[in-house]
Protein backbone atom coordinates (compact mmCIF):
# COMPACT_ATOMS: atom_id res chain seq x y z
CA UNK A 1 0.00 0.00 0.00
CA UNK A 2 1.14 3.50 -0.84
CA UNK A 3 0.09 6.93 0.38
CA UNK A 4 0.22 9.65 -2.27
CA UNK A 5 -1.40 12.92 -3.23
CA UNK A 6 -4.72 12.63 -5.02
CA UNK A 7 -5.21 13.84 -8.57
CA UNK A 8 -8.21 15.68 -10.06
CA UNK A 9 -8.88 12.72 -12.35
CA UNK A 10 -9.63 10.64 -9.23
CA UNK A 11 -12.40 12.83 -7.78
CA UNK A 12 -15.20 10.43 -8.79
CA UNK A 13 -13.46 7.45 -7.19
CA UNK A 14 -12.73 9.44 -4.02
CA UNK A 15 -16.31 10.69 -3.91
CA UNK A 16 -17.60 7.11 -4.15
CA UNK A 17 -15.44 6.10 -1.18
CA UNK A 18 -16.72 9.08 0.81
CA UNK A 19 -20.33 8.28 -0.12
CA UNK A 20 -19.85 4.75 1.21
CA UNK A 21 -18.49 6.21 4.46
CA UNK A 22 -21.35 8.71 4.71
CA UNK A 23 -23.85 5.88 4.29
CA UNK A 24 -22.04 3.76 6.90
CA UNK A 25 -22.18 6.64 9.41
CA UNK A 26 -25.93 6.97 8.69
CA UNK A 27 -26.50 3.21 9.20
CA UNK A 28 -24.56 3.45 12.47
CA UNK A 29 -27.05 6.08 13.64
CA UNK A 30 -24.51 8.91 13.57
CA UNK A 31 -25.19 12.51 12.65
CA UNK A 32 -21.58 12.84 11.43
CA UNK A 33 -21.40 13.63 7.72
CA UNK A 34 -25.21 13.69 7.36
CA UNK A 35 -25.60 17.39 6.52
CA UNK A 36 -24.08 17.66 3.05
CA UNK A 37 -20.49 17.65 4.25
CA UNK A 38 -18.22 16.34 2.92
CA UNK A 39 -19.26 16.73 -0.71
CA UNK A 40 -17.63 16.72 -4.15
CA UNK A 41 -16.64 20.38 -3.77
CA UNK A 42 -14.87 19.47 -0.52
CA UNK A 43 -12.82 16.86 -2.40
CA UNK A 44 -12.04 19.30 -5.22
CA UNK A 45 -10.94 21.91 -2.67
CA UNK A 46 -8.78 19.33 -0.87
CA UNK A 47 -6.98 18.44 -4.10
CA UNK A 48 -6.64 22.10 -5.15
CA UNK A 49 -5.06 22.92 -1.77
CA UNK A 50 -2.78 19.87 -1.80
CA UNK A 51 -4.62 18.21 1.11
CA UNK A 52 -6.19 15.27 -0.73
CA UNK A 53 -4.34 11.97 -0.28
CA UNK A 54 -5.20 8.43 -1.31
CA UNK A 55 -4.02 5.00 -0.29
CA UNK A 56 -3.48 2.72 -3.25
CA UNK A 57 -3.06 -1.02 -3.38
CA UNK A 58 -1.83 -2.34 -6.74
CA UNK A 59 -2.67 1.10 -8.19
CA UNK A 60 -6.32 0.89 -7.04
CA UNK A 61 -7.56 3.63 -4.69
CA UNK A 62 -8.84 2.06 -1.47
CA UNK A 63 -8.86 4.98 0.99
CA UNK A 64 -8.93 8.76 1.18
CA UNK A 65 -7.98 11.43 3.72
CA UNK A 66 -7.39 15.15 3.85
CA UNK A 67 -3.91 15.70 5.28
CA UNK A 68 -3.10 19.29 6.14
CA UNK A 69 0.47 20.38 6.80
CA UNK A 70 -0.22 23.73 8.39
CA UNK A 71 -2.81 25.37 10.58
CA UNK A 72 -6.30 23.99 11.12
CA UNK A 73 -8.22 27.02 12.46
CA UNK A 74 -10.67 24.79 14.36
CA UNK A 75 -7.73 23.53 16.44
CA UNK A 76 -6.75 27.00 17.70
CA UNK A 77 -9.23 26.72 20.56
CA UNK A 78 -9.60 23.54 22.53
CA UNK A 79 -11.54 22.75 25.66
CA UNK A 80 -8.63 20.82 27.14
CA UNK A 81 -4.99 21.01 26.07
CA UNK A 82 -2.94 19.82 23.12
CA UNK A 83 0.26 17.94 23.93
CA UNK A 84 2.37 20.33 21.83
CA UNK A 85 2.14 23.88 20.52
CA UNK A 86 4.40 23.63 17.46
CA UNK A 87 3.93 22.47 13.89
CA UNK A 88 1.48 19.65 13.29
CA UNK A 89 -0.39 17.73 10.64
CA UNK A 90 -4.19 17.75 10.79
CA UNK A 91 -6.19 14.80 9.44
CA UNK A 92 -9.79 15.01 8.21
CA UNK A 93 -12.24 12.99 6.10
CA UNK A 94 -10.69 9.54 6.58
CA UNK A 95 -12.66 6.98 4.55
CA UNK A 96 -11.98 3.50 3.21
CA UNK A 97 -13.59 1.53 0.42
CA UNK A 98 -16.27 -0.82 1.77
CA UNK A 99 -14.61 -3.85 0.22
CA UNK A 100 -11.48 -3.36 2.37
CA UNK A 101 -13.13 -2.43 5.68
CA UNK A 102 -11.81 -4.49 8.57
CA UNK A 103 -8.48 -5.10 6.83
CA UNK A 104 -6.49 -2.42 8.66
CA UNK A 105 -6.39 0.06 5.79
CA UNK A 106 -7.22 3.13 7.92
CA UNK A 107 -4.63 2.04 10.47
CA UNK A 108 -2.08 1.69 7.66
CA UNK A 109 -3.04 5.16 6.41
CA UNK A 110 -2.19 6.64 9.82
CA UNK A 111 1.11 4.72 9.96
CA UNK A 112 2.07 5.95 6.49
CA UNK A 113 1.08 9.46 7.58
CA UNK A 114 3.48 9.19 10.51
CA UNK A 115 6.32 8.42 8.09
CA UNK A 116 5.28 11.29 5.80
CA UNK A 117 5.13 13.69 8.75
CA UNK A 118 8.61 12.76 9.95
CA UNK A 119 9.94 13.16 6.38
CA UNK A 120 8.59 16.73 6.50
CA UNK A 121 10.11 17.30 9.98
CA UNK A 122 6.66 17.60 11.55
CA UNK A 123 6.42 15.57 14.74
CA UNK A 124 2.79 15.99 15.76
CA UNK A 125 -0.42 14.66 14.24
CA UNK A 126 -3.76 16.07 15.39
CA UNK A 127 -7.12 14.59 14.53
CA UNK A 128 -10.71 15.03 15.62
CA UNK A 129 -13.74 12.82 15.32
CA UNK A 130 -17.40 12.70 16.19
CA UNK A 131 -18.40 11.52 19.67
CA UNK A 132 -19.93 8.33 18.28
CA UNK A 133 -17.27 7.25 15.78
CA UNK A 134 -16.28 3.99 17.52
CA UNK A 135 -14.17 2.65 14.62
CA UNK A 136 -12.01 5.80 14.65
CA UNK A 137 -11.68 5.67 18.46
CA UNK A 138 -10.34 2.12 18.17
CA UNK A 139 -7.78 3.13 15.53
CA UNK A 140 -6.58 6.11 17.56
CA UNK A 141 -6.32 4.01 20.72
CA UNK A 142 -4.42 1.23 18.92
CA UNK A 143 -1.97 3.79 17.50
CA UNK A 144 -1.50 5.44 20.92
CA UNK A 145 -3.06 8.83 20.22
CA UNK A 146 -3.79 10.86 23.35
CA UNK A 147 -7.22 12.35 24.01
CA UNK A 148 -6.71 16.10 24.46
CA UNK A 149 -10.22 17.52 24.80
CA UNK A 150 -12.93 19.01 22.61
CA UNK A 151 -12.74 21.28 19.60
CA UNK A 152 -15.58 22.65 17.50
CA UNK A 153 -15.56 21.75 13.82
CA UNK A 154 -18.41 22.53 11.47
CA UNK A 155 -20.35 24.00 14.40
CA UNK A 156 -20.33 20.76 16.40
CA UNK A 157 -18.17 19.55 19.30
CA UNK A 158 -15.65 16.87 18.39
CA UNK A 159 -13.19 14.75 20.34
CA UNK A 160 -9.62 15.87 19.68
CA UNK A 161 -6.52 13.64 19.74
CA UNK A 162 -2.82 14.12 19.21
CA UNK A 163 0.19 11.89 18.72
CA UNK A 164 3.75 13.13 19.10
CA UNK A 165 6.22 11.31 16.85
CA UNK A 166 9.84 10.23 16.96
CA UNK A 167 12.75 11.41 19.04
CA UNK A 168 11.34 14.94 19.00
CA UNK A 169 8.42 13.75 21.15
CA UNK A 170 10.07 13.95 24.56
CA UNK A 171 11.56 17.39 23.94
CA UNK A 172 8.27 18.78 22.58
CA UNK A 173 6.36 17.52 25.61
CA UNK A 174 8.96 19.04 27.96
CA UNK A 175 8.68 22.43 26.21
CA UNK A 176 4.89 22.52 26.30
N, CA and C of each residue as an Amber inpcrd file, in Angstrom:
protein
   528
   0.8400000  -1.1860000   0.0000000   0.0000000   0.0000000   0.0000000
   0.8810000   1.2440000   0.0000000   0.4130000   2.2480000  -0.7330000
   1.1420000   3.5050000  -0.8420000   0.2210000   4.6760000  -0.5320000
   0.7790000   5.6790000   0.1280000   0.0910000   6.9340000   0.3820000
   0.6620000   7.9580000  -0.5910000  -0.2350000   8.6270000  -1.3280000
   0.2190000   9.6540000  -2.2740000  -0.8580000  10.7210000  -2.4110000
  -0.4420000  11.8450000  -2.9850000  -1.4030000  12.9220000  -3.2300000
  -2.4260000  12.4890000  -4.2700000  -3.6420000  12.9240000  -4.0810000
  -4.7230000  12.6280000  -5.0240000  -4.6260000  13.5530000  -6.2270000
  -5.2040000  13.0950000  -7.3150000  -5.2110000  13.8400000  -8.5730000
  -6.6590000  14.1780000  -8.9370000  -6.8530000  15.2790000  -9.6580000
  -8.2110000  15.6820000 -10.0560000  -8.9420000  14.5890000 -10.8220000
  -8.2270000  13.7800000 -11.5790000  -8.8760000  12.7170000 -12.3540000
  -9.4750000  11.6380000 -11.4600000  -9.1590000  11.6680000 -10.1740000
  -9.6300000  10.6440000  -9.2310000 -10.7950000  11.0890000  -8.3600000
 -11.3240000  12.2820000  -8.6250000 -12.4000000  12.8300000  -7.7840000
 -13.5900000  11.8780000  -7.7040000 -14.0270000  11.3140000  -8.8170000
 -15.2020000  10.4310000  -8.7900000 -14.9670000   9.1980000  -7.9270000
 -13.7840000   8.6150000  -8.0050000 -13.4570000   7.4450000  -7.1870000
 -13.4240000   7.8230000  -5.7100000 -12.7960000   8.9540000  -5.4010000
 -12.7280000   9.4350000  -4.0210000 -14.1280000   9.7190000  -3.5000000
 -14.9490000  10.3540000  -4.3190000 -16.3060000  10.6870000  -3.9050000
 -17.1030000   9.4110000  -3.6160000 -16.9160000   8.3780000  -4.3980000
 -17.6010000   7.1050000  -4.1540000 -17.1970000   6.5230000  -2.7970000
 -15.9080000   6.5870000  -2.4780000 -15.4390000   6.0980000  -1.1780000
 -16.0680000   6.9180000  -0.0540000 -16.1010000   8.2190000  -0.2170000
 -16.7200000   9.0780000   0.8060000 -18.2140000   8.8130000   0.9370000
 -18.9020000   8.5950000  -0.1880000 -20.3340000   8.2850000  -0.1170000
 -20.5760000   6.9880000   0.6490000 -19.7290000   6.0020000   0.4520000
 -19.8520000   4.7520000   1.2110000 -19.6810000   5.0240000   2.7090000
 -18.7170000   5.8690000   3.0530000 -18.4880000   6.2050000   4.4610000
 -19.6550000   7.0010000   5.0410000 -20.1890000   7.9310000   4.2620000
 -21.3500000   8.7150000   4.7060000 -22.5250000   7.7840000   4.9930000
 -22.7600000   6.8430000   4.1040000 -23.8550000   5.8830000   4.2910000
 -23.5950000   5.0010000   5.5060000 -22.3710000   4.5850000   5.7280000
 -22.0370000   3.7640000   6.9020000 -22.3070000   4.5350000   8.1870000
 -21.9250000   5.8140000   8.2250000 -22.1850000   6.6360000   9.4140000
 -23.6930000   6.7390000   9.6400000 -24.4740000   6.8960000   8.5600000
 -25.9300000   6.9670000   8.6870000 -26.4820000   5.6680000   9.2580000
 -26.0280000   4.5200000   8.7180000 -26.5000000   3.2130000   9.2050000
 -26.1170000   2.9830000  10.6650000 -24.9960000   3.5730000  11.0780000
 -24.5560000   3.4510000  12.4660000 -25.3490000   4.3610000  13.4040000
 -26.2370000   5.1840000  12.8340000 -27.0510000   6.0840000  13.6450000
 -26.3600000   7.3900000  13.9860000 -25.2840000   7.6980000  13.2930000
 -24.5130000   8.9070000  13.5730000 -25.0600000  10.0980000  12.7940000
 -24.8750000  11.2850000  13.3690000 -25.1870000  12.5150000  12.6480000
 -23.9730000  13.0190000  11.8770000 -22.7980000  12.4150000  12.1200000
 -21.5840000  12.8360000  11.4330000 -21.7380000  12.6230000   9.9270000
 -21.3910000  13.6460000   9.1760000 -21.4050000  13.6310000   7.7160000
 -22.8110000  13.4570000   7.1250000 -23.8360000  13.8530000   7.8440000
 -25.2080000  13.6890000   7.3580000 -25.8430000  15.0090000   6.9300000
 -25.0500000  16.0640000   6.8280000 -25.6050000  17.3880000   6.5230000
 -25.0600000  17.9890000   5.2300000 -24.6120000  17.1470000   4.3040000
 -24.0840000  17.6560000   3.0450000 -22.5860000  17.8780000   3.0400000
 -21.9500000  17.5700000   4.1330000 -20.4910000  17.6450000   4.2450000
 -19.9890000  16.2880000   4.6860000 -18.9290000  15.7930000   4.0760000
 -18.2250000  16.3420000   2.9170000 -19.0140000  16.1280000   1.6280000
 -18.6160000  16.8580000   0.5910000 -19.2560000  16.7300000  -0.7140000
 -18.1840000  16.7940000  -1.8040000 -18.6150000  16.7290000  -3.0580000
 -17.6340000  16.7230000  -4.1540000 -16.8020000  17.9990000  -4.1810000
 -17.4080000  19.1220000  -3.8210000 -16.6410000  20.3750000  -3.7740000
 -15.5630000  20.3040000  -2.7010000 -15.8620000  19.6480000  -1.5820000
 -14.8680000  19.4690000  -0.5190000 -13.6580000  18.7180000  -1.0630000
 -13.9090000  17.6540000  -1.8230000 -12.8220000  16.8600000  -2.4010000
 -12.0300000  17.7060000  -3.3930000 -12.7250000  18.4390000  -4.2410000
 -12.0440000  19.2960000  -5.2180000 -11.1760000  20.3210000  -4.5020000
 -11.7150000  20.9370000  -3.4390000 -10.9360000  21.9130000  -2.6730000
  -9.7200000  21.2580000  -2.0170000  -9.9130000  20.0500000  -1.4730000
  -8.7830000  19.3260000  -0.8700000  -7.6540000  19.1490000  -1.8820000
  -8.0010000  18.7060000  -3.0820000  -6.9850000  18.4440000  -4.1000000
  -6.3440000  19.7540000  -4.5570000  -7.1610000  20.7830000  -4.7520000
  -6.6360000  22.1000000  -5.1450000  -5.6190000  22.6060000  -4.1250000
  -5.9240000  22.4230000  -2.8500000  -5.0640000  22.9190000  -1.7750000
  -3.9080000  21.9830000  -1.4240000  -3.8430000  20.8260000  -2.0840000
  -2.7770000  19.8730000  -1.8000000  -3.0300000  19.0150000  -0.5760000
  -4.2820000  18.9790000  -0.0900000  -4.6240000  18.2140000   1.1140000
  -5.1090000  16.8000000   0.8070000  -5.5830000  16.5550000  -0.3930000
  -6.1880000  15.2670000  -0.7260000  -5.1350000  14.1830000  -0.9330000
  -5.2520000  13.1090000  -0.1690000  -4.3380000  11.9710000  -0.2790000
  -5.1370000  10.6920000  -0.4280000  -4.5700000   9.7400000  -1.1520000
  -5.2010000   8.4270000  -1.3120000  -4.2160000   7.3420000  -0.8950000
  -4.7950000   6.2260000  -0.4830000  -4.0180000   4.9970000  -0.2860000
  -4.3400000   4.1370000  -1.4970000  -3.2860000   3.6280000  -2.1230000
  -3.4820000   2.7180000  -3.2520000  -2.9050000   1.3570000  -2.9060000
  -3.5300000   0.3520000  -3.4820000  -3.0560000  -1.0180000  -3.3830000
  -3.0940000  -1.5780000  -4.8040000  -1.9340000  -1.9250000  -5.3300000
  -1.8340000  -2.3390000  -6.7390000  -2.4750000  -1.3110000  -7.6580000
  -2.1970000  -0.0490000  -7.4090000  -2.6710000   1.0990000  -8.1880000
  -4.1690000   1.3810000  -8.0660000  -4.9020000   0.6240000  -7.2570000
  -6.3230000   0.8870000  -7.0400000  -6.4860000   1.7360000  -5.7690000
  -7.3130000   2.7690000  -5.8530000  -7.5640000   3.6280000  -4.6930000
  -8.4930000   2.9020000  -3.7320000  -8.0350000   2.7750000  -2.4720000
  -8.8370000   2.0610000  -1.4750000  -9.1610000   2.9110000  -0.2440000
  -8.5790000   4.1140000  -0.1510000  -8.8630000   4.9830000   0.9930000
  -8.5350000   6.4270000   0.6340000  -9.1130000   7.3290000   1.4050000
  -8.9270000   8.7620000   1.1850000  -8.8100000   9.4630000   2.5350000
  -8.0430000  10.5420000   2.5530000  -7.9770000  11.4250000   3.7220000
  -7.5020000  12.7960000   3.2810000  -7.9390000  13.8100000   4.0100000
  -7.3930000  15.1510000   3.8530000  -6.2830000  15.2880000   4.8920000
  -5.0850000  15.5840000   4.4180000  -3.9090000  15.6960000   5.2770000
  -3.3680000  17.1110000   5.1140000  -3.4240000  17.8740000   6.1940000
  -3.1030000  19.2930000   6.1390000  -1.8180000  19.5720000   6.9100000
  -0.7610000  19.9090000   6.1850000   0.4720000  20.3790000   6.8030000
   0.3080000  21.8820000   6.9680000   0.0200000  22.3150000   8.1540000
  -0.2230000  23.7330000   8.3950000  -1.2380000  23.9010000   9.5120000
  -1.9010000  25.0180000   9.5010000  -2.8140000  25.3680000  10.5820000
  -4.2370000  24.9380000  10.2480000  -4.8670000  24.2700000  11.1820000
  -6.3000000  23.9850000  11.1160000  -6.9590000  24.9610000  12.0920000
  -7.6490000  25.9950000  11.5730000  -8.2180000  27.0160000  12.4640000
  -9.0960000  26.4510000  13.5900000  -9.8140000  25.3730000  13.3250000
 -10.6740000  24.7900000  14.3630000  -9.8670000  24.2860000  15.5550000
  -8.5740000  24.0540000  15.3670000  -7.7320000  23.5270000  16.4400000
  -7.0950000  24.6270000  17.2920000  -7.3260000  25.8910000  16.9250000
  -6.7460000  26.9950000  17.7020000  -7.3430000  27.0980000  19.0960000
  -8.5850000  26.6900000  19.2450000  -9.2270000  26.7240000  20.5600000
  -9.6830000  25.3280000  20.9090000  -9.2600000  24.8810000  22.0690000
  -9.6020000  23.5440000  22.5300000 -10.0540000  23.6260000  23.9810000
 -11.0990000  22.9000000  24.2750000 -11.5400000  22.7480000  25.6630000
 -10.7520000  21.5500000  26.1850000  -9.6090000  21.8250000  26.7660000
  -8.6270000  20.8250000  27.1400000  -7.2670000  21.3900000  26.7960000
  -6.3150000  20.5270000  26.4140000  -4.9880000  21.0130000  26.0660000
  -4.3080000  20.0510000  25.1100000  -3.7610000  20.6120000  24.0250000
  -2.9430000  19.8220000  23.1160000  -1.6550000  19.4290000  23.8190000
  -1.0180000  18.3780000  23.3640000   0.2580000  17.9420000  23.9320000
   1.3930000  18.8810000  23.5470000   1.3190000  19.4520000  22.3350000
   2.3670000  20.3310000  21.8260000   1.7470000  21.5960000  21.2570000
   2.5880000  22.5990000  21.0820000   2.1360000  23.8770000  20.5190000
   2.7970000  24.2120000  19.1920000   3.6700000  23.3370000  18.6920000
   4.4020000  23.6320000  17.4650000   3.6850000  23.1570000  16.2190000
   4.4670000  22.9330000  15.1690000   3.9340000  22.4670000  13.8920000
   3.2330000  21.1170000  14.0560000   2.2130000  20.9110000  13.2590000
   1.4770000  19.6480000  13.2940000   0.8480000  19.3800000  11.9460000
   0.3960000  18.1470000  11.7880000  -0.3890000  17.7300000  10.6350000
  -1.7990000  17.4740000  11.1400000  -2.7940000  18.0090000  10.4480000
  -4.1910000  17.7540000  10.7870000  -4.7640000  16.7460000   9.7850000
  -5.6000000  15.8380000  10.2830000  -6.1890000  14.8030000   9.4350000
  -7.7120000  14.9310000   9.4890000  -8.3260000  14.9390000   8.3170000
  -9.7920000  15.0110000   8.2060000 -10.2670000  14.0220000   7.1420000
 -11.5550000  13.7190000   7.1710000 -12.2440000  12.9920000   6.1000000
 -11.6060000  11.6370000   5.7710000 -11.2550000  10.8750000   6.7880000
 -10.6950000   9.5390000   6.5840000 -11.8160000   8.5890000   6.1700000
 -11.6490000   7.9140000   5.0480000 -12.6640000   6.9820000   4.5540000
 -11.9890000   5.8610000   3.7760000 -12.5070000   4.6510000   3.9520000
 -11.9820000   3.5050000   3.2140000 -13.0850000   2.8780000   2.3730000
 -12.6770000   2.2520000   1.2970000 -13.5880000   1.5270000   0.4180000
 -14.2510000   0.3990000   1.2050000 -15.5510000   0.2260000   1.0280000
 -16.2710000  -0.8190000   1.7710000 -15.6320000  -2.1860000   1.6360000
 -15.1410000  -2.5060000   0.4520000 -14.6100000  -3.8490000   0.2160000
 -13.3320000  -4.1470000   0.9970000 -12.6930000  -3.1210000   1.5960000
 -11.4760000  -3.3570000   2.3750000 -11.6580000  -3.0430000   3.8560000
 -12.8910000  -2.7060000   4.2580000 -13.1350000  -2.4280000   5.6840000
 -12.7790000  -3.6550000   6.5110000 -12.1960000  -3.4040000   7.6830000
 -11.8110000  -4.4890000   8.5690000 -10.4670000  -5.1110000   8.2370000
  -9.7690000  -4.5510000   7.2390000  -8.4760000  -5.1030000   6.8310000
  -7.2980000  -4.2250000   7.2710000  -7.5610000  -3.2550000   8.1350000
  -6.4870000  -2.4200000   8.6630000  -6.0230000  -1.3060000   7.7500000
  -6.8160000  -0.9630000   6.7500000  -6.3930000   0.0590000   5.7890000
  -6.3000000   1.4410000   6.4440000  -7.2790000   1.8170000   7.2580000
  -7.2230000   3.1270000   7.9200000  -6.0500000   3.1910000   8.8940000
  -5.7930000   2.1000000   9.5830000  -4.6290000   2.0440000  10.4700000
  -3.3490000   2.2220000   9.6640000  -3.2570000   1.5610000   8.5330000
  -2.0850000   1.6880000   7.6580000  -1.9550000   3.1250000   7.1610000
  -3.0680000   3.7650000   6.8460000  -3.0430000   5.1580000   6.4140000
  -2.3770000   6.0200000   7.4790000  -2.7750000   5.8480000   8.7400000
  -2.1860000   6.6450000   9.8160000  -0.7000000   6.3210000   9.9910000
  -0.3080000   5.0720000   9.8380000   1.1140000   4.7160000   9.9590000
   1.9220000   5.3430000   8.8270000   1.3940000   5.3120000   7.6090000
   2.0720000   5.9520000   6.4860000   2.1380000   7.4650000   6.6820000
   1.0980000   8.0330000   7.2790000   1.0790000   9.4620000   7.5780000
   2.1750000   9.8200000   8.5870000   2.4010000   8.9450000   9.5530000
   3.4810000   9.1920000  10.5140000   4.8180000   9.3000000   9.7850000
   5.0740000   8.3770000   8.8650000   6.3210000   8.4160000   8.0870000
   6.4100000   9.7000000   7.2630000   5.3190000  10.0710000   6.6040000
   5.2830000  11.2870000   5.7970000   5.5420000  12.5210000   6.6600000
   4.9540000  12.5580000   7.8300000   5.1350000  13.6930000   8.7460000
   6.5950000  13.8360000   9.1480000   7.1980000  12.7300000   9.5380000
   8.6050000  12.7600000   9.9470000   9.4880000  13.1950000   8.7800000
   9.1850000  12.7250000   7.5610000   9.9390000  13.1570000   6.3750000
   9.8870000  14.6700000   6.2000000   8.7660000  15.2800000   6.6120000
   8.5940000  16.7350000   6.5020000   9.0150000  17.4570000   7.7850000
   9.6680000  16.7280000   8.7020000  10.1090000  17.3010000   9.9790000
   8.9600000  17.8880000  10.7870000   7.8170000  17.2350000  10.7290000
   6.6640000  17.5960000  11.5520000   6.4200000  16.3990000  12.4680000
   6.4110000  16.6580000  13.7780000   6.4180000  15.5710000  14.7410000
   5.1450000  15.4830000  15.5780000   4.0770000  16.0450000  15.0730000
   2.7940000  15.9900000  15.7620000   1.6800000  15.7820000  14.7310000
   0.7650000  14.8640000  15.0590000  -0.4220000  14.6580000  14.2400000
  -1.6320000  14.9060000  15.1250000  -2.5360000  15.7570000  14.6530000
  -3.7610000  16.0690000  15.3860000  -4.9480000  15.6370000  14.5440000
  -5.9330000  15.0860000  15.2100000  -7.1220000  14.5890000  14.5250000
  -8.3250000  14.7720000  15.4400000  -9.4810000  14.9700000  14.8320000
 -10.7140000  15.0330000  15.6210000 -11.7230000  14.0800000  15.0140000
 -12.6860000  13.6860000  15.8160000 -13.7410000  12.8200000  15.3200000
 -15.0130000  13.0420000  16.1190000 -16.1000000  12.5900000  15.5490000
 -17.4020000  12.7030000  16.1940000 -17.4400000  11.8460000  17.4600000
 -18.3090000  12.2170000  18.3840000 -18.4050000  11.5220000  19.6710000
 -18.8790000  10.0750000  19.5560000 -19.4160000   9.6940000  18.4200000
 -19.9350000   8.3310000  18.2840000 -19.2000000   7.5130000  17.2180000
 -18.0020000   7.9500000  16.8300000 -17.2660000   7.2460000  15.7810000
 -16.3600000   6.1740000  16.4160000 -16.9800000   5.0800000  16.8230000
 -16.2830000   3.9910000  17.5190000 -15.1240000   3.4220000  16.6860000
 -15.3070000   3.1710000  15.3830000 -14.1700000   2.6450000  14.6180000
 -12.9400000   3.5620000  14.6690000 -13.1440000   4.8790000  14.5950000
 -12.0060000   5.7960000  14.6510000 -11.3920000   5.8010000  16.0490000
 -12.2190000   5.7400000  17.0970000 -11.6750000   5.6740000  18.4590000
 -10.7450000   4.4750000  18.6070000 -11.1480000   3.3400000  18.0530000
 -10.3400000   2.1200000  18.1660000  -9.0020000   2.2720000  17.4460000
  -9.0240000   2.8990000  16.2750000  -7.7840000   3.1270000  15.5250000
  -6.8580000   4.0470000  16.3190000  -7.4020000   5.1470000  16.8260000
  -6.5820000   6.1080000  17.5590000  -6.0180000   5.4970000  18.8360000
  -6.8040000   4.6870000  19.5120000  -6.3210000   4.0110000  20.7210000
  -5.2040000   3.0280000  20.3720000  -5.4150000   2.2260000  19.3400000
  -4.4240000   1.2330000  18.9190000  -3.0960000   1.8980000  18.5410000
  -3.1700000   3.0850000  17.9410000  -1.9660000   3.7880000  17.4980000
  -1.4240000   4.7530000  18.5590000  -1.9820000   4.6920000  19.7600000
  -1.5020000   5.4440000  20.9220000  -1.6230000   6.9600000  20.7780000
  -2.7360000   7.4070000  20.2130000  -3.0550000   8.8330000  20.2220000
  -3.5930000   9.1770000  21.6060000  -3.3360000  10.4000000  22.0440000
  -3.7940000  10.8650000  23.3500000  -5.0240000  11.7450000  23.1850000
  -6.0360000  11.4870000  24.0030000  -7.2200000  12.3470000  24.0120000
  -6.8270000  13.6720000  24.6550000  -7.1240000  14.7850000  23.9750000
  -6.7070000  16.0990000  24.4580000  -7.8640000  17.0000000  24.8710000
  -9.0770000  16.6860000  24.4540000 -10.2230000  17.5200000  24.8050000
 -11.1880000  17.6530000  23.6450000 -11.9280000  18.7640000  23.6440000
 -12.9330000  19.0090000  22.6140000 -12.5690000  20.2290000  21.7870000
 -12.8140000  20.1240000  20.4920000 -12.7380000  21.2800000  19.6020000
 -14.1170000  21.3990000  18.9430000 -14.3430000  22.4930000  18.2490000
 -15.5830000  22.6530000  17.4970000 -15.2290000  22.7170000  16.0300000
 -15.8230000  21.8200000  15.2520000 -15.5640000  21.7460000  13.8160000
 -16.9050000  21.6560000  13.1190000 -17.1300000  22.5270000  12.1680000
 -18.4080000  22.5320000  11.4670000 -19.5720000  22.8260000  12.4110000
 -19.3050000  23.5980000  13.4610000 -20.3500000  23.9970000  14.4000000
 -20.7130000  22.9460000  15.4380000 -20.0030000  21.8290000  15.4630000
 -20.3300000  20.7580000  16.4050000 -19.0940000  20.3940000  17.2380000
 -19.3160000  19.9860000  18.4960000 -18.1710000  19.5500000  19.2970000
 -17.6310000  18.2290000  18.7870000 -16.3260000  18.0870000  18.8590000
 -15.6500000  16.8740000  18.3890000 -14.5620000  16.5070000  19.3910000
 -14.2860000  15.2170000  19.4980000 -13.1920000  14.7510000  20.3450000
 -11.8810000  14.9660000  19.5950000 -10.8950000  15.5260000  20.2970000
  -9.6170000  15.8700000  19.6840000  -8.5000000  15.0080000  20.2650000
  -7.6220000  14.5280000  19.3730000  -6.5200000  13.6430000  19.7400000
  -5.2250000  14.1490000  19.1210000  -4.1230000  13.7760000  19.7590000
  -2.8160000  14.1190000  19.2140000  -1.8460000  12.9690000  19.4740000
  -0.9160000  12.8180000  18.5450000   0.1910000  11.8880000  18.7190000
   1.4730000  12.6360000  18.3970000   2.4470000  12.5190000  19.2960000
   3.7490000  13.1300000  19.0970000   4.6850000  12.0240000  18.6100000
   5.4290000  12.3210000  17.5540000   6.2220000  11.3120000  16.8520000
   7.7170000  11.4190000  17.1160000   8.3920000  10.2990000  17.0240000
   9.8430000  10.2290000  16.9620000  10.5870000  10.7700000  18.1560000
  11.8800000  10.9630000  17.9590000  12.7540000  11.4100000  19.0400000
  12.4360000  12.8270000  19.4920000  11.7340000  13.5780000  18.6520000
  11.3360000  14.9360000  18.9970000  10.2630000  14.9390000  20.0920000
   9.5760000  13.8300000  20.2610000   8.4180000  13.7540000  21.1480000
   8.7260000  14.1900000  22.5690000   9.7550000  13.6360000  23.1650000
  10.0680000  13.9480000  24.5630000  10.3840000  15.4210000  24.7430000
  11.1930000  15.9790000  23.8330000  11.5620000  17.3890000  23.9380000
  10.3380000  18.2920000  23.7660000   9.4750000  17.9820000  22.7980000
   8.2670000  18.7830000  22.5760000   7.3860000  18.7780000  23.8070000
   7.2050000  17.6170000  24.4190000   6.3630000  17.5220000  25.6060000
   6.9680000  18.3160000  26.7630000   8.2940000  18.2910000  26.8870000
   8.9630000  19.0440000  27.9560000   8.7780000  20.5350000  27.7580000
   8.7670000  21.0080000  26.5110000   8.6790000  22.4340000  26.2130000
   7.2520000  22.9650000  26.1940000   6.2930000  22.1090000  26.3740000
   4.8870000  22.5240000  26.2990000   4.4400000  23.1770000  27.5970000
